């Protein structure tokens, strides 16, 4: 399909191409569409630049809000994880101390006393 080099609108409202390429005319559809049928349009034609900017701002705010919530949840989980680790360290320190005491007791029992 050839593309015109330039297009201008004539006084009759028709678009005409200049140059040595074929001429194209753009017309509105003559037949009415059945009720309930919607014609598709390009996404850019439905919104003005201001609407697109507002949509981008809204999407950004939504993304930032979701990110804040995710970060908050991540910090909460990390805090819980560290708390569990600290609890386990404390428990293992107590267990280690008891085992060391038991070892000392067994050494005293098993080692020959020289009095």
C-alpha positions in Angstrom: 0.0 0.0 0.0 1.5 3.4 -1.0 1.6 6.3 1.3 0.9 9.9 0.0 3.7 12.4 0.3 1.4 15.0 1.7 -2.3 15.3 2.4 -4.5 18.4 2.3 -8.2 19.0 2.7 -10.0 20.5 -0.3 -12.8 23.0 -0.1 -15.3 20.2 -0.6 -14.0 18.5 2.6 -12.2 15.6 0.9 -8.6 14.8 1.6 -6.4 14.8 -1.4 -2.8 13.6 -1.7 -0.2 15.5 -3.7 2.8 14.0 -5.5 3.0 11.1 -7.8 1.4 8.7 -5.4 -2.2 7.5 -5.5 -4.9 9.6 -4.0 -6.9 8.4 -0.9 -10.1 9.7 0.4 -11.2 9.4 3.9 -15.0 9.2 4.4 -17.3 8.6 7.4 -19.1 5.3 7.2 -22.4 5.6 5.5 -24.2 2.6 7.0 -25.3 3.0 10.6 -24.0 0.4 13.0 -26.5 -2.0 14.7 -27.5 -0.9 18.2 -25.0 -2.1 20.9 -22.0 -2.2 18.5 -19.1 0.0 19.4 -16.4 1.0 17.0 -12.9 0.5 18.3 -10.6 3.5 18.4 -7.0 3.9 19.1 -6.2 4.4 22.8 -4.7 7.8 22.2 -7.8 9.2 20.6 -10.0 8.5 23.6 -8.1 10.6 26.1 -6.7 14.1 26.0 -3.1 14.7 27.1 -4.4 16.0 30.4 -6.4 12.8 31.0 -3.3 10.7 30.1 -1.2 12.7 32.6 -3.9 12.3 35.3 -4.1 8.5 34.5 -0.3 8.3 34.8 -0.3 10.2 38.0 -3.1 7.9 39.4 -1.2 4.8 38.4 2.0 6.2 39.9 0.2 7.0 43.2 -1.4 3.5 43.2 2.0 1.9 42.6 3.7 4.0 45.4 0.9 3.1 47.8 1.2 -0.6 47.0 5.0 -0.3 47.4 4.6 1.4 50.8 2.3 -1.4 52.0 4.7 -4.1 50.7 7.7 -2.4 52.4 5.7 -2.1 55.6 4.8 -5.8 55.5 8.4 -6.7 54.7 9.7 -4.7 57.7 7.1 -6.4 59.9 8.2 -9.9 58.7 11.9 -9.0 59.2 11.2 -7.7 62.7 9.3 -11.0 63.5 12.2 -13.0 62.0 14.8 -11.2 64.0 12.7 -11.6 67.2 12.5 -15.3 66.6 16.3 -15.5 66.0 16.9 -13.6 69.2 14.6 -15.9 71.2 16.4 -18.9 69.7 19.8 -17.5 70.6 18.7 -16.9 74.2 17.3 -20.4 74.4 20.5 -21.9 73.0 22.7 -19.9 75.3 20.8 -21.3 78.3 21.0 -24.8 76.9 24.7 -24.3 76.3 25.3 -23.1 79.8 23.4 -26.1 81.3 25.5 -28.5 79.1 28.7 -26.8 80.2 27.7 -27.2 83.8 26.8 -30.9 83.2 30.1 -31.4 81.6 31.9 -29.9 84.6 29.9 -32.1 86.9 30.7 -35.2 84.9 34.4 -34.3 84.8 34.4 -33.9 88.6 32.8 -37.3 89.0 34.9 -39.2 86.6 38.3 -37.7 87.3 40.4 -39.3 90.0 40.6 -37.1 93.1 44.0 -36.4 94.5 43.5 -35.4 98.1 
